[in-house]
Amino acid sequence: MKQLGQEIKAGGEGTVLDVKYRPTAVGKVYHPELSDDQQRQTKIAAQVSVLQQQSSINTATQNGYF
């Protein structure tokens, strides 16, 4: 199980924290009053999709497929 660590930055949407034992990862905890915002959920889903695509391309490139 991953654990959130030190706060990196807090802002209007929430707080960004580092992830213990994952030096290249961060987590974001949104303010509770923003959790039901459909537009924000759509934005996060799109961001995750882009990151997954980039990760797949990076893995394929590293394995010599491109």
PQR file with spaces between the fields and no chain letter, atoms N, CA, C, O and H, PARSE charges and radii, in Angstrom:
ATOM       1  N    MET     1       0.842   -1.184    0.000 -0.4000 1.5000
ATOM       2  CA   MET     1       0.000    0.000    0.000 -0.0000 2.0000
ATOM       3  C    MET     1       0.885    1.245    0.000  0.5500 1.7000
ATOM       4  O    MET     1       1.838    1.344    0.773 -0.5500 1.4000
ATOM       5  N    LYS     2       0.559    2.180   -0.869 -0.4000 1.5000
ATOM       6  CA   LYS     2       1.300    3.434   -0.936 -0.0000 2.0000
ATOM       7  C    LYS     2       0.783    4.382    0.147  0.5500 1.7000
ATOM       8  O    LYS     2      -0.399    4.369    0.492 -0.5500 1.4000
ATOM       9  H    LYS     2      -0.215    2.099   -1.497  0.4000 1.0000
ATOM      10  N    GLN     3       1.676    5.187    0.664 -0.4000 1.5000
ATOM      11  CA   GLN     3       1.303    6.151    1.690 -0.0000 2.0000
ATOM      12  C    GLN     3       1.685    7.545    1.240  0.5500 1.7000
ATOM      13  O    GLN     3       2.737    7.747    0.632 -0.5500 1.4000
ATOM      14  H    GLN     3       2.636    5.198    0.384  0.4000 1.0000
ATOM      15  N    LEU     4       0.822    8.509    1.542 -0.4000 1.5000
ATOM      16  CA   LEU     4       1.141    9.894    1.236 -0.0000 2.0000
ATOM      17  C    LEU     4       2.117   10.414    2.269  0.5500 1.7000
ATOM      18  O    LEU     4       2.070   10.042    3.442 -0.5500 1.4000
ATOM      19  H    LEU     4      -0.032    8.344    2.035  0.4000 1.0000
ATOM      20  N    GLY     5       3.009   11.288    1.806 -0.4000 1.5000
ATOM      21  CA   GLY     5       4.046   11.818    2.681 -0.0000 2.0000
ATOM      22  C    GLY     5       3.880   13.307    2.927  0.5500 1.7000
ATOM      23  O    GLY     5       2.801   13.780    3.285 -0.5500 1.4000
ATOM      24  H    GLY     5       3.047   11.590    0.853  0.4000 1.0000
ATOM      25  N    GLN     6       4.960   14.028    2.729 -0.4000 1.5000
ATOM      26  CA   GLN     6       5.016   15.459    3.007 -0.0000 2.0000
ATOM      27  C    GLN     6       4.197   16.274    2.016  0.5500 1.7000
ATOM      28  O    GLN     6       4.099   15.934    0.837 -0.5500 1.4000
ATOM      29  H    GLN     6       5.836   13.644    2.438  0.4000 1.0000
ATOM      30  N    GLU     7       3.613   17.353    2.516 -0.4000 1.5000
ATOM      31  CA   GLU     7       2.898   18.291    1.646 -0.0000 2.0000
ATOM      32  C    GLU     7       3.913   19.017    0.768  0.5500 1.7000
ATOM      33  O    GLU     7       4.942   19.495    1.245 -0.5500 1.4000
ATOM      34  H    GLU     7       3.693   17.629    3.474  0.4000 1.0000
ATOM      35  N    ILE     8       3.603   19.089   -0.516 -0.4000 1.5000
ATOM      36  CA   ILE     8       4.438   19.821   -1.456 -0.0000 2.0000
ATOM      37  C    ILE     8       3.861   21.208   -1.686  0.5500 1.7000
ATOM      38  O    ILE     8       4.583   22.205   -1.656 -0.5500 1.4000
ATOM      39  H    ILE     8       2.767   18.701   -0.904  0.4000 1.0000
ATOM      40  N    LYS     9       2.552   21.265   -1.915 -0.4000 1.5000
ATOM      41  CA   LYS     9       1.899   22.541   -2.210 -0.0000 2.0000
ATOM      42  C    LYS     9       0.393   22.393   -1.971  0.5500 1.7000
ATOM      43  O    LYS     9      -0.194   21.350   -2.259 -0.5500 1.4000
ATOM      44  H    LYS     9       1.965   20.455   -1.939  0.4000 1.0000
ATOM      45  N    ALA    10      -0.214   23.445   -1.447 -0.4000 1.5000
ATOM      46  CA   ALA    10      -1.668   23.481   -1.270 -0.0000 2.0000
ATOM      47  C    ALA    10      -2.207   24.644   -2.092  0.5500 1.7000
ATOM      48  O    ALA    10      -1.561   25.683   -2.223 -0.5500 1.4000
ATOM      49  H    ALA    10       0.262   24.293   -1.213  0.4000 1.0000
ATOM      50  N    GLY    11      -3.412   24.450   -2.647 -0.4000 1.5000
ATOM      51  CA   GLY    11      -3.994   25.498   -3.466 -0.0000 2.0000
ATOM      52  C    GLY    11      -5.504   25.426   -3.469  0.5500 1.7000
ATOM      53  O    GLY    11      -6.119   24.861   -2.565 -0.5500 1.4000
ATOM      54  H    GLY    11      -3.937   23.606   -2.540  0.4000 1.0000
ATOM      55  N    GLY    12      -6.089   26.007   -4.497 -0.4000 1.5000
ATOM      56  CA   GLY    12      -7.533   26.141   -4.584 -0.0000 2.0000
ATOM      57  C    GLY    12      -8.285   24.835   -4.720  0.5500 1.7000
ATOM      58  O    GLY    12      -9.407   24.713   -4.229 -0.5500 1.4000
ATOM      59  H    GLY    12      -5.590   26.466   -5.232  0.4000 1.0000
ATOM      60  N    GLU    13      -7.674   23.836   -5.395 -0.4000 1.5000
ATOM      61  CA   GLU    13      -8.356   22.556   -5.579 -0.0000 2.0000
ATOM      62  C    GLU    13      -8.079   21.562   -4.460  0.5500 1.7000
ATOM      63  O    GLU    13      -8.926   20.729   -4.136 -0.5500 1.4000
ATOM      64  H    GLU    13      -6.763   23.936   -5.794  0.4000 1.0000
ATOM      65  N    GLY    14      -6.903   21.651   -3.877 -0.4000 1.5000
ATOM      66  CA   GLY    14      -6.542   20.685   -2.843 -0.0000 2.0000
ATOM      67  C    GLY    14      -5.073   20.774   -2.487  0.5500 1.7000
ATOM      68  O    GLY    14      -4.450   21.826   -2.628 -0.5500 1.4000
ATOM      69  H    GLY    14      -6.215   22.328   -4.140  0.4000 1.0000
ATOM      70  N    THR    15      -4.521   19.653   -2.023 -0.4000 1.5000
ATOM      71  CA   THR    15      -3.144   19.592   -1.559 -0.0000 2.0000
ATOM      72  C    THR    15      -2.395   18.497   -2.313  0.5500 1.7000
ATOM      73  O    THR    15      -2.891   17.380   -2.459 -0.5500 1.4000
ATOM      74  H    THR    15      -5.027   18.798   -1.909  0.4000 1.0000
ATOM      75  N    VAL    16      -1.196   18.831   -2.792 -0.4000 1.5000
ATOM      76  CA   VAL    16      -0.324   17.866   -3.466 -0.0000 2.0000
ATOM      77  C    VAL    16       0.698   17.381   -2.447  0.5500 1.7000
ATOM      78  O    VAL    16       1.328   18.171   -1.743 -0.5500 1.4000
ATOM      79  H    VAL    16      -0.794   19.739   -2.674  0.4000 1.0000
ATOM      80  N    LEU    17       0.845   16.056   -2.387 -0.4000 1.5000
ATOM      81  CA   LEU    17       1.770   15.443   -1.439 -0.0000 2.0000
ATOM      82  C    LEU    17       2.677   14.460   -2.157  0.5500 1.7000
ATOM      83  O    LEU    17       2.320   13.911   -3.199 -0.5500 1.4000
ATOM      84  H    LEU    17       0.334   15.415   -2.959  0.4000 1.0000
ATOM      85  N    ASP    18       3.859   14.246   -1.586 -0.4000 1.5000
ATOM      86  CA   ASP    18       4.691   13.199   -2.173 -0.0000 2.0000
ATOM      87  C    ASP    18       4.147   11.842   -1.743  0.5500 1.7000
ATOM      88  O    ASP    18       3.346   11.750   -0.813 -0.5500 1.4000
ATOM      89  H    ASP    18       4.149   14.692   -0.740  0.4000 1.0000
ATOM      90  N    VAL    19       4.591   10.787   -2.429 -0.4000 1.5000
ATOM      91  CA   VAL    19       4.165    9.431   -2.120 -0.0000 2.0000
ATOM      92  C    VAL    19       5.378    8.699   -1.555  0.5500 1.7000
ATOM      93  O    VAL    19       6.411    8.587   -2.215 -0.5500 1.4000
ATOM      94  H    VAL    19       5.242   10.862   -3.184  0.4000 1.0000
ATOM      95  N    LYS    20       5.241    8.205   -0.329 -0.4000 1.5000
ATOM      96  CA   LYS    20       6.357    7.501    0.302 -0.0000 2.0000
ATOM      97  C    LYS    20       6.761    6.305   -0.543  0.5500 1.7000
ATOM      98  O    LYS    20       5.914    5.595   -1.084 -0.5500 1.4000
ATOM      99  H    LYS    20       4.402    8.296    0.207  0.4000 1.0000
ATOM     100  N    TYR    21       8.064    6.092   -0.649 -0.4000 1.5000
ATOM     101  CA   TYR    21       8.655    4.970   -1.368 -0.0000 2.0000
ATOM     102  C    TYR    21       8.479    5.046   -2.887  0.5500 1.7000
ATOM     103  O    TYR    21       8.789    4.084   -3.590 -0.5500 1.4000
ATOM     104  H    TYR    21       8.752    6.669   -0.210  0.4000 1.0000
ATOM     105  N    ARG    22       7.984    6.178   -3.399 -0.4000 1.5000
ATOM     106  CA   ARG    22       7.856    6.383   -4.848 -0.0000 2.0000
ATOM     107  C    ARG    22       8.378    7.787   -5.145  0.5500 1.7000
ATOM     108  O    ARG    22       7.577    8.717   -5.239 -0.5500 1.4000
ATOM     109  H    ARG    22       7.732    6.959   -2.827  0.4000 1.0000
ATOM     110  N    PRO    23       9.669    7.972   -5.293 -0.5600 1.5000
ATOM     111  CA   PRO    23      10.250    9.310   -5.420  0.2800 2.0000
ATOM     112  C    PRO    23       9.793   10.092   -6.651  0.5500 1.7000
ATOM     113  O    PRO    23       9.932   11.315   -6.680 -0.5500 1.4000
ATOM     114  N    THR    24       9.257    9.423   -7.658 -0.4000 1.5000
ATOM     115  CA   THR    24       8.808   10.130   -8.860 -0.0000 2.0000
ATOM     116  C    THR    24       7.294   10.303   -8.908  0.5500 1.7000
ATOM     117  O    THR    24       6.751   10.705   -9.937 -0.5500 1.4000
ATOM     118  H    THR    24       9.145    8.430   -7.634  0.4000 1.0000
ATOM     119  N    ALA    25       6.605   10.005   -7.806 -0.4000 1.5000
ATOM     120  CA   ALA    25       5.137   10.078   -7.784 -0.0000 2.0000
ATOM     121  C    ALA    25       4.653   11.124   -6.784  0.5500 1.7000
ATOM     122  O    ALA    25       5.319   11.415   -5.790 -0.5500 1.4000
ATOM     123  H    ALA    25       7.046    9.679   -6.970  0.4000 1.0000
ATOM     124  N    VAL    26       3.490   11.676   -7.069 -0.4000 1.5000
ATOM     125  CA   VAL    26       2.812   12.570   -6.147 -0.0000 2.0000
ATOM     126  C    VAL    26       1.338   12.159   -6.072  0.5500 1.7000
ATOM     127  O    VAL    26       0.834   11.448   -6.941 -0.5500 1.4000
ATOM     128  H    VAL    26       2.949   11.440   -7.877  0.4000 1.0000
ATOM     129  N    GLY    27       0.673   12.612   -5.037 -0.4000 1.5000
ATOM     130  CA   GLY    27      -0.761   12.398   -4.894 -0.0000 2.0000
ATOM     131  C    GLY    27      -1.433   13.735   -4.658  0.5500 1.7000
ATOM     132  O    GLY    27      -0.809   14.667   -4.151 -0.5500 1.4000
ATOM     133  H    GLY    27       1.083   13.190   -4.331  0.4000 1.0000
ATOM     134  N    LYS    28      -2.687   13.834   -5.017 -0.4000 1.5000
ATOM     135  CA   LYS    28      -3.421   15.072   -4.791 -0.0000 2.0000
ATOM     136  C    LYS    28      -4.705   14.738   -4.045  0.5500 1.7000
ATOM     137  O    LYS    28      -5.478   13.879   -4.467 -0.5500 1.4000
ATOM     138  H    LYS    28      -3.194   13.077   -5.429  0.4000 1.0000
ATOM     139  N    VAL    29      -4.916   15.421   -2.946 -0.4000 1.5000
ATOM     140  CA   VAL    29      -6.123   15.268   -2.151 -0.0000 2.0000
ATOM     141  C    VAL    29      -6.961   16.522   -2.369  0.5500 1.7000
ATOM     142  O    VAL    29      -6.555   17.628   -2.013 -0.5500 1.4000
ATOM     143  H    VAL    29      -4.288   16.119   -2.604  0.4000 1.0000
ATOM     144  N    TYR    30      -8.131   16.332   -2.957 -0.4000 1.5000
ATOM     145  CA   TYR    30      -9.013   17.463   -3.261 -0.0000 2.0000
ATOM     146  C    TYR    30      -9.806   17.877   -2.035  0.5500 1.7000
ATOM     147  O    TYR    30     -10.116   17.056   -1.172 -0.5500 1.4000
ATOM     148  H    TYR    30      -8.461   15.433   -3.246  0.4000 1.0000
ATOM     149  N    HIS    31     -10.130   19.158   -1.970 -0.4000 1.5000
ATOM     150  CA   HIS    31     -10.978   19.656   -0.891 -0.0000 2.0000
ATOM     151  C    HIS    31     -12.320   18.918   -0.953  0.5500 1.7000
ATOM     152  O    HIS    31     -12.852   18.696   -2.041 -0.5500 1.4000
ATOM     153  H    HIS    31      -9.879   19.825   -2.671  0.4000 1.0000
ATOM     154  N    PRO    32     -12.867   18.540    0.199 -0.5600 1.5000
ATOM     155  CA   PRO    32     -14.112   17.749    0.215  0.2800 2.0000
ATOM     156  C    PRO    32     -15.274   18.407   -0.536  0.5500 1.7000
ATOM     157  O    PRO    32     -16.091   17.712   -1.139 -0.5500 1.4000
ATOM     158  N    GLU    33     -15.350   19.702   -0.504 -0.4000 1.5000
ATOM     159  CA   GLU    33     -16.460   20.382   -1.168 -0.0000 2.0000
ATOM     160  C    GLU    33     -16.362   20.326   -2.692  0.5500 1.7000
ATOM     161  O    GLU    33     -17.312   20.691   -3.385 -0.5500 1.4000
ATOM     162  H    GLU    33     -14.686   20.266   -0.014  0.4000 1.0000
ATOM     163  N    LEU    34     -15.225   19.874   -3.219 -0.4000 1.5000
ATOM     164  CA   LEU    34     -15.045   19.769   -4.666 -0.0000 2.0000
ATOM     165  C    LEU    34     -15.207   18.338   -5.176  0.5500 1.7000
ATOM     166  O    LEU    34     -15.118   18.107   -6.382 -0.5500 1.4000
ATOM     167  H    LEU    34     -14.454   19.577   -2.656  0.4000 1.0000
ATOM     168  N    SER    35     -15.438   17.391   -4.300 -0.4000 1.5000
ATOM     169  CA   SER    35     -15.411   15.982   -4.691 -0.0000 2.0000
ATOM     170  C    SER    35     -16.545   15.579   -5.624  0.5500 1.7000
ATOM     171  O    SER    35     -16.404   14.600   -6.355 -0.5500 1.4000
ATOM     172  H    SER    35     -15.511   17.579   -3.321  0.4000 1.0000
ATOM     173  N    ASP    36     -17.654   16.292   -5.626 -0.4000 1.5000
ATOM     174  CA   ASP    36     -18.787   15.911   -6.466 -0.0000 2.0000
ATOM     175  C    ASP    36     -18.860   16.686   -7.775  0.5500 1.7000
ATOM     176  O    ASP    36     -19.858   16.595   -8.491 -0.5500 1.4000
ATOM     177  H    ASP    36     -17.769   17.088   -5.032  0.4000 1.0000
ATOM     178  N    ASP    37     -17.834   17.435   -8.090 -0.4000 1.5000
ATOM     179  CA   ASP    37     -17.825   18.275   -9.285 -0.0000 2.0000
ATOM     180  C    ASP    37     -17.560   17.412  -10.524  0.5500 1.7000
ATOM     181  O    ASP    37     -16.444   16.929  -10.715 -0.5500 1.4000
ATOM     182  H    ASP    37     -17.024   17.509   -7.509  0.4000 1.0000
ATOM     183  N    GLN    38     -18.574   17.218  -11.357 -0.4000 1.5000
ATOM     184  CA   GLN    38     -18.461   16.349  -12.539 -0.0000 2.0000
ATOM     185  C    GLN    38     -17.398   16.865  -13.514  0.5500 1.7000
ATOM     186  O    GLN    38     -16.677   16.067  -14.113 -0.5500 1.4000
ATOM     187  H    GLN    38     -19.481   17.610  -11.202  0.4000 1.0000
ATOM     188  N    GLN    39     -17.293   18.161  -13.678 -0.4000 1.5000
ATOM     189  CA   GLN    39     -16.291   18.718  -14.599 -0.0000 2.0000
ATOM     190  C    GLN    39     -14.877   18.363  -14.124  0.5500 1.7000
ATOM     191  O    GLN    39     -14.016   18.026  -14.937 -0.5500 1.4000
ATOM     192  H    GLN    39     -17.879   18.809  -13.192  0.4000 1.0000
ATOM     193  N    ARG    40     -14.641   18.436  -12.835 -0.4000 1.5000
ATOM     194  CA   ARG    40     -13.328   18.109  -12.275 -0.0000 2.0000
ATOM     195  C    ARG    40     -13.034   16.611  -12.460  0.5500 1.7000
ATOM     196  O    ARG    40     -11.908   16.234  -12.786 -0.5500 1.4000
ATOM     197  H    ARG    40     -15.340   18.710  -12.175  0.4000 1.0000
ATOM     198  N    GLN    41     -14.041   15.770  -12.251 -0.4000 1.5000
ATOM     199  CA   GLN    41     -13.851   14.332  -12.431 -0.0000 2.0000
ATOM     200  C    GLN    41     -13.514   14.006  -13.886  0.5500 1.7000
ATOM     201  O    GLN    41     -12.675   13.145  -14.153 -0.5500 1.4000
ATOM     202  H    GLN    41     -14.955   16.076  -11.986  0.4000 1.0000
ATOM     203  N    THR    42     -14.165   14.691  -14.823 -0.4000 1.5000
ATOM     204  CA   THR    42     -13.879   14.496  -16.244 -0.0000 2.0000
ATOM     205  C    THR    42     -12.446   14.931  -16.559  0.5500 1.7000
ATOM     206  O    THR    42     -11.741   14.255  -17.309 -0.5500 1.4000
ATOM     207  H    THR    42     -14.846   15.390  -14.606  0.4000 1.0000
ATOM     208  N    LYS    43     -12.021   16.047  -15.991 -0.4000 1.5000
ATOM     209  CA   LYS    43     -10.663   16.561  -16.194 -0.0000 2.0000
ATOM     210  C    LYS    43      -9.623   15.561  -15.671  0.5500 1.7000
ATOM     211  O    LYS    43      -8.623   15.297  -16.338 -0.5500 1.4000
ATOM     212  H    LYS    43     -12.594   16.596  -15.382  0.4000 1.0000
ATOM     213  N    ILE    44      -9.862   15.013  -14.488 -0.4000 1.5000
ATOM     214  CA   ILE    44      -8.922   14.056  -13.898 -0.0000 2.0000
ATOM     215  C    ILE    44      -8.858   12.795  -14.747  0.5500 1.7000
ATOM     216  O    ILE    44      -7.772   12.269  -14.988 -0.5500 1.4000
ATOM     217  H    ILE    44     -10.675   15.227  -13.946  0.4000 1.0000
ATOM     218  N    ALA    45     -10.002   12.306  -15.203 -0.4000 1.5000
ATOM     219  CA   ALA    45     -10.028   11.107  -16.048 -0.0000 2.0000
ATOM     220  C    ALA    45      -9.223   11.342  -17.326  0.5500 1.7000
ATOM     221  O    ALA    45      -8.493   10.454  -17.767 -0.5500 1.4000
ATOM     222  H    ALA    45     -10.884   12.733  -15.008  0.4000 1.0000
ATOM     223  N    ALA    46      -9.349   12.527  -17.925 -0.4000 1.5000
ATOM     224  CA   ALA    46      -8.599   12.847  -19.135 -0.0000 2.0000
ATOM     225  C    ALA    46      -7.099   12.895  -18.851  0.5500 1.7000
ATOM     226  O    ALA    46      -6.300   12.409  -19.652 -0.5500 1.4000
ATOM     227  H    ALA    46      -9.942   13.248  -17.567  0.4000 1.0000
ATOM     228  N    GLN    47      -6.714   13.481  -17.712 -0.4000 1.5000
ATOM     229  CA   GLN    47      -5.298   13.560  -17.359 -0.0000 2.0000
ATOM     230  C    GLN    47      -4.710   12.164  -17.138  0.5500 1.7000
ATOM     231  O    GLN    47      -3.596   11.880  -17.577 -0.5500 1.4000
ATOM     232  H    GLN    47      -7.363   13.875  -17.062  0.4000 1.0000
ATOM     233  N    VAL    48      -5.454   11.305  -16.465 -0.4000 1.5000
ATOM     234  CA   VAL    48      -4.984    9.940  -16.227 -0.0000 2.0000
ATOM     235  C    VAL    48      -4.837    9.199  -17.550  0.5500 1.7000
ATOM     236  O    VAL    48      -3.872    8.460  -17.744 -0.5500 1.4000
ATOM     237  H    VAL    48      -6.360   11.536  -16.108  0.4000 1.0000
ATOM     238  N    SER    49      -5.780    9.389  -18.450 -0.4000 1.5000
ATOM     239  CA   SER    49      -5.719    8.736  -19.755 -0.0000 2.0000
ATOM     240  C    SER    49      -4.468    9.146  -20.522  0.5500 1.7000
ATOM     241  O    SER    49      -3.796    8.301  -21.115 -0.5500 1.4000
ATOM     242  H    SER    49      -6.564    9.989  -18.291  0.4000 1.0000
ATOM     243  N    VAL    50      -4.153   10.435  -20.514 -0.4000 1.5000
ATOM     244  CA   VAL    50      -2.954   10.926  -21.200 -0.0000 2.0000
ATOM     245  C    VAL    50      -1.703   10.325  -20.573  0.5500 1.7000
ATOM     246  O    VAL    50      -0.791    9.902  -21.284 -0.5500 1.4000
ATOM     247  H    VAL    50      -4.699   11.122  -20.033  0.4000 1.0000
ATOM     248  N    LEU    51      -1.657   10.286  -19.250 -0.4000 1.5000
ATOM     249  CA   LEU    51      -0.488    9.712  -18.580 -0.0000 2.0000
ATOM     250  C    LEU    51      -0.329    8.229  -18.897  0.5500 1.7000
ATOM     251  O    LEU    51       0.791    7.747  -19.067 -0.5500 1.4000
ATOM     252  H    LEU    51      -2.397   10.629  -18.673  0.4000 1.0000
ATOM     253  N    GLN    52      -1.445    7.503  -18.978 -0.4000 1.5000
ATOM     254  CA   GLN    52      -1.375    6.087  -19.326 -0.0000 2.0000
ATOM     255  C    GLN    52      -0.863    5.905  -20.749  0.5500 1.7000
ATOM     256  O    GLN    52      -0.064    5.005  -21.009 -0.5500 1.4000
ATOM     257  H    GLN    52      -2.355    7.894  -18.840  0.4000 1.0000
ATOM     258  N    GLN    53      -1.314    6.749  -21.670 -0.4000 1.5000
ATOM     259  CA   GLN    53      -0.847    6.670  -23.051 -0.0000 2.0000
ATOM     260  C    GLN    53       0.643    6.970  -23.129  0.5500 1.7000
ATOM     261  O    GLN    53       1.386    6.279  -23.827 -0.5500 1.4000
ATOM     262  H    GLN    53      -1.962    7.481  -21.459  0.4000 1.0000
ATOM     263  N    GLN    54       1.079    8.007  -22.407 -0.4000 1.5000
ATOM     264  CA   GLN    54       2.499    8.359  -22.414 -0.0000 2.0000
ATOM     265  C    GLN    54       3.337    7.233  -21.825  0.5500 1.7000
ATOM     266  O    GLN    54       4.422    6.932  -22.321 -0.5500 1.4000
ATOM     267  H    GLN    54       0.475    8.568  -21.840  0.4000 1.0000
ATOM     268  N    SER    55       2.832    6.618  -20.773 -0.4000 1.5000
ATOM     269  CA   SER    55       3.549    5.516  -20.144 -0.0000 2.0000
ATOM     270  C    SER    55       3.682    4.346  -21.109  0.5500 1.7000
ATOM     271  O    SER    55       4.743    3.726  -21.184 -0.5500 1.4000
ATOM     272  H    SER    55       1.950    6.862  -20.370  0.4000 1.0000
ATOM     273  N    SER    56       2.622    4.037  -21.847 -0.4000 1.5000
ATOM     274  CA   SER    56       2.666    2.947  -22.828 -0.0000 2.0000
ATOM     275  C    SER    56       3.663    3.244  -23.928  0.5500 1.7000
ATOM     276  O    SER    56       4.411    2.360  -24.345 -0.5500 1.4000
ATOM     277  H    SER    56       1.760    4.541  -21.787  0.4000 1.0000
ATOM     278  N    ILE    57       3.683    4.484  -24.405 -0.4000 1.5000
ATOM     279  CA   ILE    57       4.631    4.879  -25.459 -0.0000 2.0000
ATOM     280  C    ILE    57       6.054    4.802  -24.930  0.5500 1.7000
ATOM     281  O    ILE    57       6.943    4.301  -25.620 -0.5500 1.4000
ATOM     282  H    ILE    57       3.075    5.202  -24.066  0.4000 1.0000
ATOM     283  N    ASN    58       6.286    5.296  -23.701 -0.4000 1.5000
ATOM     284  CA   ASN    58       7.629    5.243  -23.123 -0.0000 2.0000
ATOM     285  C    ASN    58       8.097    3.808  -22.957  0.5500 1.7000
ATOM     286  O    ASN    58       9.254    3.499  -23.242 -0.5500 1.4000
ATOM     287  H    ASN    58       5.564    5.703  -23.141  0.4000 1.0000
ATOM     288  N    THR    59       7.212    2.923  -22.500 -0.4000 1.5000
ATOM     289  CA   THR    59       7.572    1.521  -22.325 -0.0000 2.0000
ATOM     290  C    THR    59       7.887    0.874  -23.660  0.5500 1.7000
ATOM     291  O    THR    59       8.862    0.133  -23.778 -0.5500 1.4000
ATOM     292  H    THR    59       6.272    3.174  -22.269  0.4000 1.0000
ATOM     293  N    ALA    60       7.070    1.147  -24.666 -0.4000 1.5000
ATOM     294  CA   ALA    60       7.300    0.575  -25.996 -0.0000 2.0000
ATOM     295  C    ALA    60       8.610    1.090  -26.578  0.5500 1.7000
ATOM     296  O    ALA    60       9.355    0.325  -27.190 -0.5500 1.4000
ATOM     297  H    ALA    60       6.277    1.749  -24.571  0.4000 1.0000
ATOM     298  N    THR    61       8.899    2.361  -26.398 -0.4000 1.5000
ATOM     299  CA   THR    61      10.138    2.946  -26.899 -0.0000 2.0000
ATOM     300  C    THR    61      11.337    2.314  -26.211  0.5500 1.7000
ATOM     301  O    THR    61      12.325    1.976  -26.864 -0.5500 1.4000
ATOM     302  H    THR    61       8.294    2.983  -25.900  0.4000 1.0000
ATOM     303  N    GLN    62      11.256    2.153  -24.897 -0.4000 1.5000
ATOM     304  CA   GLN    62      12.356    1.562  -24.147 -0.0000 2.0000
ATOM     305  C    GLN    62      12.589    0.099  -24.546  0.5500 1.7000
ATOM     306  O    GLN    62      13.711   -0.401  -24.465 -0.5500 1.4000
ATOM     307  H    GLN    62      10.454    2.427  -24.367  0.4000 1.0000
ATOM     308  N    ASN    63      11.533   -0.572  -24.971 -0.4000 1.5000
ATOM     309  CA   ASN    63      11.649   -1.972  -25.369 -0.0000 2.0000
ATOM     310  C    ASN    63      11.944   -2.149  -26.854  0.5500 1.7000
ATOM     311  O    ASN    63      11.961   -3.274  -27.353 -0.5500 1.4000
ATOM     312  H    ASN    63      10.621   -0.166  -25.036  0.4000 1.0000
ATOM     313  N    GLY    64      12.178   -1.045  -27.562 -0.4000 1.5000
ATOM     314  CA   GLY    64      12.585   -1.104  -28.952 -0.0000 2.0000
ATOM     315  C    GLY    64      11.472   -1.270  -29.966  0.5500 1.7000
ATOM     316  O    GLY    64      11.735   -1.654  -31.105 -0.5500 1.4000
ATOM     317  H    GLY    64      12.165   -0.131  -27.157  0.4000 1.0000
ATOM     318  N    TYR    65      10.226   -0.989  -29.582 -0.4000 1.5000
ATOM     319  CA   TYR    65       9.115   -1.132  -30.515 -0.0000 2.0000
ATOM     320  C    TYR    65       8.946    0.081  -31.423  0.5500 1.7000
ATOM     321  O    TYR    65       8.249    0.004  -32.435 -0.5500 1.4000
ATOM     322  H    TYR    65      10.012   -0.677  -28.656  0.4000 1.0000
ATOM     323  N    PHE    66       9.577    1.196  -31.071 -0.4000 1.5000
ATOM     324  CA   PHE    66       9.512    2.405  -31.898 -0.0000 2.0000
ATOM     325  C    PHE    66      10.899    2.814  -32.304  0.5500 1.7000
ATOM     326  O    PHE    66      11.068    3.811  -33.005 -0.5500 1.4000
ATOM     327  H    PHE    66      10.143    1.257  -30.249  0.4000 1.0000
